[in-house]
Structure formats: structure tokens, C-alpha cells
Amino acid sequence: MSTITKKDLVDRITESTQAKRVLVKATVQNFLDEVISELAKGNRLEFRDFGVFETKTRAARTAQNPKTMERIHVSAKQKVKFKMGRLMKEKLAAEVITTR
């Protein structure tokens, strides 16, 4: 398993589409900015067959520092939840079967 960066994806898309790298990089960044913007507004993003992104609120709670046993208040937080779509599930399931 390896880490793929945004630069790697831009390079792959540039190669496969023969588009200018600057245009591909701007398009990918614009897409990511829009995803972040919509999630920040609390909107749900659905990409058919790919998956769904949505935000969930994690309730405030009291935690405990294991070293000092001191109780600490942890405030509520927003988190992003991702649910895989059909094509992604199928592709990942096929990859698991072929790597066994």
C-alpha cells in the first residue's frame, strides 16, 4: 500500500486527458474547495456509485486524562462521515478477493 497525493492524481489526470497540468490542478483544487465549502454549510454531498459525504455532530462529553486521572470537558465537534457507493464497494471487494 502506498500514499497517493493530490500531485500524483493531477499528474495521472493530465496524462490521461492530455489537458494542461495547470488547468487540471486548478480544477482538482476547485473541486476540493467546493466539497469543503458544502460540508462546512452542513450539506450532504452525493456522488452516485462513488459515495456520500455528510457531516455529523459528535456530542460534548467528559473525558479523563489517563496519566493524571483529571476529568476534562471535550466540546462538541463536527466530523465528516463517508459512505461508499456501489461501484466503490464492488471494486474494493474484487481487490480483496484477488489479493488473497
N, CA and C of each residue as an Amber inpcrd file, in Angstrom:
protein
   300
   0.8440000  -1.1660000   0.0000000   0.0000000   0.0000000   0.0000000
   0.8990000   1.2410000   0.0000000   0.4970000   2.2530000  -0.7610000
   1.2770000   3.4820000  -0.7990000   0.3490000   4.6850000  -0.6840000
   0.9370000   5.8310000  -0.4510000   0.1720000   7.0700000  -0.3360000
   0.1650000   7.7780000  -1.6780000  -1.0170000   8.1610000  -2.1210000
  -1.1710000   8.9060000  -3.3640000  -1.5170000  10.3420000  -2.9860000
  -0.7690000  11.2880000  -3.5100000  -1.0020000  12.6910000  -3.1880000
  -1.8470000  13.3630000  -4.2670000  -2.2570000  14.5910000  -3.9640000
  -3.0150000  15.3690000  -4.9430000  -2.1710000  15.5680000  -6.2040000
  -0.8770000  15.7840000  -6.0280000   0.0240000  15.9540000  -7.1760000
   0.0210000  14.7060000  -8.0560000   0.0520000  13.5280000  -7.4380000
   0.0100000  12.2760000  -8.1930000  -1.2710000  12.1720000  -9.0110000
  -2.3950000  12.5220000  -8.3930000  -3.6690000  12.4670000  -9.1100000
  -3.6990000  13.4630000 -10.2660000  -3.1990000  14.6630000 -10.0100000
  -3.1470000  15.6820000 -11.0750000  -2.2920000  15.1830000 -12.2280000
  -1.1590000  14.5850000 -11.9230000  -0.2790000  14.0560000 -12.9730000
  -0.9670000  12.9580000 -13.7800000  -1.6720000  12.0560000 -13.1030000
  -2.3880000  10.9780000 -13.7960000  -3.4820000  11.5210000 -14.7120000
  -4.2500000  12.4780000 -14.1970000  -5.3400000  13.0520000 -14.9920000
  -4.7690000  13.8230000 -16.1770000  -3.6890000  14.5470000 -15.9520000
  -3.0370000  15.2900000 -17.0320000  -2.5940000  14.3470000 -18.1340000
  -1.9960000  13.2390000 -17.7380000  -1.5140000  12.2550000 -18.7100000
  -2.6620000  11.5970000 -19.4830000  -3.7220000  11.2480000 -18.7850000
  -4.8130000  10.5380000 -19.4550000  -5.7050000  11.4400000 -20.3030000
  -5.7890000  12.7230000 -19.9600000  -6.6590000  13.6290000 -20.7180000
  -5.9030000  14.5080000 -21.6990000  -4.6000000  14.5610000 -21.5620000
  -3.7580000  15.4310000 -22.3850000  -4.0950000  16.9130000 -22.1780000
  -4.7390000  17.2430000 -21.0610000  -5.0450000  18.6330000 -20.7210000
  -3.8110000  19.2600000 -20.0840000  -3.7890000  20.5800000 -20.0480000
  -2.6560000  21.2680000 -19.4320000  -2.6650000  21.0270000 -17.9260000
  -1.4890000  20.7900000 -17.3740000  -1.3500000  20.4760000 -15.9520000
  -1.9220000  21.5880000 -15.0770000  -1.6900000  22.8460000 -15.4620000
  -2.1740000  23.9830000 -14.6790000  -3.6960000  23.9610000 -14.5900000
  -4.3610000  23.6290000 -15.6990000  -5.8160000  23.5690000 -15.7260000
  -6.3380000  22.4160000 -14.8620000  -5.7020000  21.2600000 -14.9640000
  -6.1190000  20.0970000 -14.1700000  -5.9320000  20.3840000 -12.6860000
  -4.7870000  20.9640000 -12.3280000  -4.5080000  21.2750000 -10.9270000
  -5.5480000  22.2500000 -10.3740000  -5.8790000  23.2850000 -11.1370000
  -6.8760000  24.2670000 -10.7060000  -8.2550000  23.6220000 -10.5700000
  -8.6020000  22.7340000 -11.4940000  -9.8980000  22.0650000 -11.4580000
 -10.0100000  21.1530000 -10.2410000  -8.9860000  20.3760000  -9.9830000
  -8.9890000  19.4780000  -8.8190000  -9.0880000  20.3020000  -7.5340000
  -8.3140000  21.3700000  -7.4370000  -8.3440000  22.2050000  -6.2300000
  -9.7070000  22.8660000  -6.0630000 -10.2740000  23.3300000  -7.1720000
 -11.5930000  23.9460000  -7.1340000 -12.6410000  22.9410000  -6.6390000
 -12.5660000  21.7090000  -7.1250000 -13.4730000  20.6500000  -6.6960000
 -13.3440000  20.4200000  -5.1930000 -12.1320000  20.2790000  -4.7130000
 -11.9050000  20.0300000  -3.2820000 -12.4000000  21.2060000  -2.4410000
 -12.1670000  22.4350000  -2.9100000 -12.6410000  23.6170000  -2.1870000
 -14.1640000  23.6210000  -2.0920000 -14.8360000  23.2300000  -3.1660000
 -16.2990000  23.1840000  -3.1650000 -16.8270000  22.1070000  -2.2120000
 -16.1580000  20.9640000  -2.1810000 -16.5570000  19.8960000  -1.2560000
 -16.4540000  20.4090000   0.1820000 -15.3430000  21.0390000   0.5080000
 -15.1410000  21.5740000   1.8610000 -16.1870000  22.6350000   2.1810000
 -16.4440000  23.5130000   1.2380000 -17.4080000  24.5890000   1.4350000
 -18.8080000  24.0420000   1.7090000 -19.2360000  23.0610000   0.9350000
 -20.5750000  22.4900000   1.1090000 -20.6860000  21.7200000   2.4230000
 -19.6410000  20.9960000   2.8000000 -19.6600000  20.2810000   4.0800000
 -19.6930000  21.2700000   5.2410000 -18.9790000  22.3910000   5.1000000
 -18.9770000  23.4120000   6.1530000 -20.3610000  24.0200000   6.3300000
 -21.1520000  24.0600000   5.2650000 -22.5270000  24.5790000   5.3400000
 -23.4840000  23.5320000   5.9040000 -23.0040000  22.3200000   6.1020000
 -23.8400000  21.2500000   6.6270000 -24.5700000  20.4720000   5.5460000
 -24.1980000  20.6980000   4.2900000 -24.8470000  19.9990000   3.1840000
 -24.2850000  18.5910000   3.0100000 -25.0950000  17.7490000   2.4330000
 -24.7320000  16.3600000   2.1280000 -24.3090000  16.3040000   0.6700000
 -23.1840000  15.6720000   0.3740000 -22.6890000  15.5350000  -0.9940000
 -22.8450000  14.0940000  -1.4410000 -23.5480000  13.8900000  -2.5250000
 -23.7860000  12.5390000  -3.0270000 -23.2390000  12.4220000  -4.4410000
 -22.3060000  11.5100000  -4.6160000 -21.7340000  11.2100000  -5.9240000
 -22.1480000   9.7780000  -6.2490000 -23.0920000   9.6330000  -7.1360000
 -23.6520000   8.3170000  -7.4700000 -22.5490000   7.3050000  -7.7530000
 -22.6970000   6.1260000  -7.2050000 -21.7860000   4.9890000  -7.3510000
 -20.4310000   5.2030000  -6.6790000 -20.0800000   6.4370000  -6.3200000
 -18.8260000   6.6970000  -5.6270000 -19.0530000   6.6750000  -4.1240000
 -19.9620000   7.5470000  -3.6520000 -20.2500000   7.5760000  -2.2300000
 -20.9090000   8.8650000  -1.7930000 -21.1390000   8.9590000  -0.4930000
 -21.8230000  10.1070000   0.0900000 -20.9680000  10.6550000   1.2320000
 -20.7870000  11.9770000   1.2230000 -20.1240000  12.6770000   2.3170000
 -21.1820000  13.4600000   3.0790000 -21.1570000  13.3740000   4.4060000
 -22.0510000  14.1950000   5.2080000 -21.3870000  14.4790000   6.5460000
 -21.8410000  15.5520000   7.1990000 -21.2800000  15.8940000   8.4960000
 -22.1870000  15.3650000   9.5970000 -21.5690000  14.9950000  10.6780000
 -22.2770000  14.5420000  11.8680000 -21.7050000  15.3190000  13.0560000
 -22.5580000  15.6070000  14.0060000 -22.1040000  16.2980000  15.2100000
 -21.7990000  15.2610000  16.2770000 -20.6110000  15.3370000  16.8110000
 -20.2140000  14.4630000  17.9110000 -20.5260000  15.2070000  19.2090000
 -21.3080000  14.6220000  20.0470000 -21.7750000  15.2830000  21.2700000
 -20.6270000  15.6160000  22.2200000 -20.8470000  16.6520000  23.0120000
 -19.8770000  17.0060000  24.0550000 -19.8330000  15.8760000  25.0790000
 -18.6730000  15.7220000  25.7180000 -18.5450000  14.6320000  26.6750000
 -17.4800000  14.9760000  27.7090000 -17.4080000  14.1630000  28.7290000
 -16.3640000  14.3020000  29.7360000 -15.3850000  13.1590000  29.5300000
 -14.1130000  13.5150000  29.3760000 -13.0610000  12.5090000  29.1920000
 -12.1570000  12.5290000  30.4160000 -11.2120000  11.6010000  30.4260000
 -10.3140000  11.5150000  31.5690000  -8.8920000  11.3540000  31.0800000
  -7.9910000  12.1560000  31.6210000  -6.5780000  12.0510000  31.3020000
  -6.0430000  10.8030000  32.0150000  -5.5570000   9.7920000  31.2740000
  -5.1190000   8.5490000  31.9190000  -3.9100000   8.7170000  32.8430000
  -3.0760000   9.7270000  32.6060000  -1.9060000   9.9250000  33.4700000
  -2.2880000  10.5430000  34.8030000  -3.1020000  11.6120000  34.7440000
  -3.4130000  12.3550000  35.9680000  -4.7830000  12.0150000  36.5410000
  -5.5800000  11.2640000  35.7710000  -6.9480000  10.9050000  36.1420000
  -7.8520000  12.1410000  36.2700000  -7.3710000  13.2590000  35.7440000
  -8.1490000  14.5010000  35.7750000  -9.2730000  14.4300000  34.7450000
 -10.4620000  14.8510000  35.1270000 -11.6050000  14.8860000  34.2130000
 -11.5150000  16.1570000  33.3730000 -11.7640000  15.9870000  32.0660000
 -11.6540000  17.0940000  31.1140000 -12.9310000  17.1570000  30.2880000
 -13.4380000  18.3770000  30.0820000 -14.6190000  18.5530000  29.2270000
 -14.1510000  18.6210000  27.7700000 -14.7360000  17.7940000  26.9310000
 -14.4580000  17.8050000  25.4960000 -15.7070000  18.3510000  24.8190000
 -15.5560000  19.4760000  24.1110000 -16.7240000  20.1140000  23.4990000
 -17.2000000  19.3420000  22.2650000 -18.4090000  19.6630000  21.8260000
 -18.9910000  19.0240000  20.6430000 -18.1350000  19.3390000  19.4190000
 -18.0940000  18.3980000  18.4800000 -17.2770000  18.5630000  17.2720000
 -18.0630000  18.1130000  16.0510000 -17.6890000  18.6590000  14.9140000
 -18.2260000  18.2040000  13.6410000 -17.2510000  17.1900000  13.0620000
 -17.7820000  16.1160000  12.4960000 -16.9260000  15.1530000  11.8210000
 -17.5530000  14.8320000  10.4700000 -16.7380000  14.3830000   9.5500000
 -17.2220000  14.0250000   8.2200000 -17.3580000  12.5140000   8.1500000
 -18.5130000  12.0800000   7.7000000 -18.7880000  10.6610000   7.5370000
 -18.8230000  10.3710000   6.0380000 -18.2300000   9.2700000   5.6310000
 -18.2470000   8.8570000   4.2300000 -18.8460000   7.4700000   4.1300000
 -19.7920000   7.3210000   3.2320000 -20.3960000   6.0130000   2.9810000
 -20.1040000   5.6550000   1.5280000 -19.4840000   4.4970000   1.3300000
 -19.1140000   4.0680000  -0.0170000 -20.3280000   3.8300000  -0.8950000
 -20.1590000   4.1370000  -2.1760000 -21.1800000   3.8430000  -3.1660000
 -21.0000000   2.4460000  -3.7440000 -21.9370000   2.0590000  -4.5880000
 -21.9770000   0.7030000  -5.1490000 -20.6950000   0.3350000  -5.9090000
 -20.2520000   1.1850000  -6.8400000 -19.0680000   0.8390000  -7.6390000
 -17.8120000   0.7120000  -6.7790000 -17.6800000   1.5890000  -5.7800000
 -16.5090000   1.5140000  -4.9100000 -16.5370000   0.2250000  -4.0960000
 -17.7080000  -0.1260000  -3.5660000 -17.8330000  -1.3740000  -2.8090000
 -17.4420000  -2.5690000  -3.6690000 -17.9650000  -2.6010000  -4.8930000
 -17.6690000  -3.7150000  -5.7960000 -16.1830000  -3.7890000  -6.1290000
 -15.5740000  -2.6420000  -6.4130000 -14.1510000  -2.6080000  -6.7690000
 -13.2820000  -3.0510000  -5.5930000 -13.5920000  -2.5590000  -4.4110000
 -12.8000000  -2.9350000  -3.2330000 -12.9900000  -4.4020000  -2.8920000
 -14.2060000  -4.9140000  -3.0400000 -14.4590000  -6.3240000  -2.7860000
 -13.6920000  -7.1970000  -3.7780000 -13.6450000  -6.7770000  -5.0330000
 -12.9080000  -7.5220000  -6.0530000 -11.4140000  -7.5110000  -5.7730000
 -10.8990000  -6.3770000  -5.2710000  -9.4810000  -6.2760000  -4.9450000
  -9.1150000  -7.1790000  -3.7860000  -9.9830000  -7.3020000  -2.8030000
  -9.7290000  -8.1790000  -1.6460000  -9.6640000  -9.6250000  -2.1020000
 -10.5730000 -10.0070000  -2.9690000 -10.6090000 -11.3910000  -3.4710000
  -9.3500000 -11.7210000  -4.2690000  -8.8810000 -10.8000000  -5.1150000
  -7.7170000 -11.0820000  -5.9510000  -6.4080000 -11.0480000  -5.1710000
  -6.3750000 -10.3870000  -4.0160000  -5.1270000 -10.3410000  -3.2460000
  -4.9920000 -11.4850000  -2.2600000  -5.9870000 -12.3230000  -2.1430000
  -5.9060000 -13.4580000  -1.2150000  -5.1280000 -14.5920000  -1.7970000
